Amino acid sequence: MKVTRSAFSEQCFYRSAVAANRSGFGASLFFPPLFKAVLAGFFLWLLIHPLLRGWIYSGEIWHPTLLDLSLFILCVSASLWLLMAFV
């Protein structure tokens, strides 16, 4: 029995999909770590933002929107670092 190219590629795809599901890697294909970092960073930002709101919107350092966005980017970066270090 001769194995055709498409049957071989389907068999390889099936094996890789089964291995990905067993290792837990398949879940990260649908919910990548960057989305996890953005979600965790958003909750971190929700904790920090009210504490710094008066200082951010006073305008003495930077434009408030830029400072708010920078704070969010720092929170996402910190949560990505925490995900890589501990998960």
TIMIFI-369744 format. One record per residue: x, y, z of N, C-alpha, C in turn. Coordinates in steps of 0.02 Angstrom, whole numbers, padded with zeros to 5 digits, always signed. Layout:
// residues N
XYZXYZXYZ/...
// end
This chain:
// residues 87
+00042-00059+00000+00000+00000+00000+00044+00062+00000/+00032+00103-00048+00071+00164-00055+00037+00222-00019/+00074+00258+00022+00047+00314+00060+00054+00377+00017/-00001+00409+00006+00001+00470-00034+00027+00528+00009/+00046+00581-00025+00074+00639+00010+00022+00672+00055/-00040+00677+00032-00090+00709+00074-00108+00668+00135/-00109+00602+00128-00123+00559+00186-00067+00564+00236/-00005+00568+00211+00052+00574+00256+00050+00641+00294/+00034+00695+00259+00032+00760+00292-00026+00764+00342/-00083+00732+00326-00139+00730+00373-00120+00691+00436/-00084+00635+00426-00063+00595+00483-00014+00633+00527/+00032+00670+00497+00080+00710+00535+00044+00766+00573/-00005+00798+00539-00043+00850+00572-00082+00823+00631/-00112+00764+00622-00151+00734+00677-00105+00717+00736/-00047+00689+00722+00000+00673+00776+00024+00735+00813/+00038+00788+00776+00061+00850+00808+00005+00882+00849/-00057+00877+00824-00113+00905+00861-00125+00866+00926/-00118+00801+00923-00127+00760+00984-00071+00775+01033/-00009+00780+01009+00047+00795+01053+00040+00865+01083/+00015+00912+01044+00005+00980+01069-00048+00982+01123/-00101+00944+01115-00153+00943+01166-00130+00909+01230/-00088+00859+01224-00063+00825+01283-00014+00868+01322/+00025+00907+01287+00075+00948+01320+00048+01014+01347/-00013+01031+01329-00041+01095+01350-00022+01151+01303/+00017+01136+01251+00038+01187+01204-00019+01208+01158/-00066+01163+01147-00121+01178+01102-00164+01235+01128/-00169+01241+01193-00209+01295+01221-00177+01363+01207/-00111+01366+01205-00078+01429+01192-00084+01449+01118/-00102+01402+01075-00115+01421+01006-00179+01462+01001/-00227+01448+01043-00290+01485+01041-00289+01545+01089/-00249+01544+01140-00244+01600+01187-00170+01612+01201/-00136+01648+01156-00064+01657+01162-00043+01692+01226/+00019+01682+01247+00044+01714+01308+00041+01790+01307/+00045+01820+01248+00041+01893+01246-00028+01917+01268/-00081+01880+01249-00148+01899+01272-00154+01890+01347/-00122+01838+01374-00123+01829+01446-00088+01887+01480/-00033+01910+01451+00005+01966+01480-00036+02030+01477/-00072+02041+01422-00113+02102+01417-00170+02099+01468/-00201+02041+01475-00255+02034+01524-00230+02044+01595/-00174+02012+01612-00145+02020+01679-00121+02092+01690/-00092+02122+01637-00069+02192+01642-00126+02240+01652/-00183+02224+01621-00242+02267+01630-00265+02267+01702/-00267+02207+01733-00288+02204+01803-00236+02237+01849/-00173+02230+01832-00121+02265+01870-00129+02341+01863/-00144+02363+01802-00156+02434+01789-00217+02459+01828/-00268+02416+01832-00328+02436+01871-00312+02445+01945/-00263+02409+01970-00243+02417+02040-00201+02480+02051/-00156+02494+02004-00108+02549+02012-00137+02616+01992/-00178+02617+01940-00203+02680+01913-00240+02724+01963/-00286+02698+02003-00319+02743+02051-00272+02774+02102/-00218+02739+02118-00170+02765+02167-00131+02825+02138/-00119+02824+02073-00079+02876+02041-00121+02926+02001/-00186+02921+02004-00230+02961+01961-00219+03036+01971/-00214+03059+02032-00203+03130+02045-00138+03156+02016/-00086+03118+02023-00020+03137+01997-00020+03135+01921/-00054+03085+01892-00055+03078+01819-00091+03138+01788/-00150+03154+01814-00191+03205+01783-00173+03276+01805/-00123+03285+01848-00101+03352+01865-00062+03384+01808/-00031+03342+01766+00005+03368+01707+00074+03395+01723/+00099+03384+01783+00164+03412+01800+00222+03371+01771/+00211+03309+01754+00265+03268+01726+00260+03264+01650/+00205+03241+01625+00195+03226+01555+00123+03240+01537/+00107+03232+01474+00036+03235+01455+00000+03176+01488/-00059+03187+01517-00092+03133+01555-00105+03070+01515/-00125+03077+01451-00139+03018+01411-00075+02978+01398/-00020+03013+01385+00043+02978+01373+00067+02942+01436/+00060+02974+01492+00081+02944+01555+00037+02883+01572/-00027+02890+01558-00074+02834+01570-00057+02775+01525/-00044+02788+01462-00026+02735+01415+00041+02704+01433/+00088+02745+01454+00154+02718+01475+00147+02674+01536/+00105+02694+01582+00093+02653+01641+00062+02586+01622/+00016+02587+01574-00015+02525+01551+00037+02480+01517/+00081+02508+01476+00133+02469+01443+00182+02439+01494/+00198+02477+01545+00241+02451+01599+00207+02394+01636/+00142+02399+01647+00105+02345+01681+00103+02282+01638/+00093+02290+01573+00092+02233+01528+00161+02201+01525/+00213+02242+01522+00281+02215+01521+00298+02178+01585/+00277+02206+01642+00289+02172+01706+00251+02107+01711/+00190+02106+01687+00151+02044+01690+00179+01991+01642/+00205+02012+01584+00237+01964+01539+00300+01936+01571/+00338+01978+01605+00397+01953+01640+00378+01903+01695/+00325+01919+01732+00302+01874+01785+00277+01808+01756/+00242+01810+01700+00219+01749+01668+00277+01706+01645/+00328+01739+01617+00386+01700+01594+00427+01672+01652/+00429+01708+01706+00471+01687+01762+00438+01633+01805/+00372+01636+01813+00341+01593+01862+00290+01543+01835/+00272+01547+01772+00222+01501+01745+00254+01454+01696/
// end
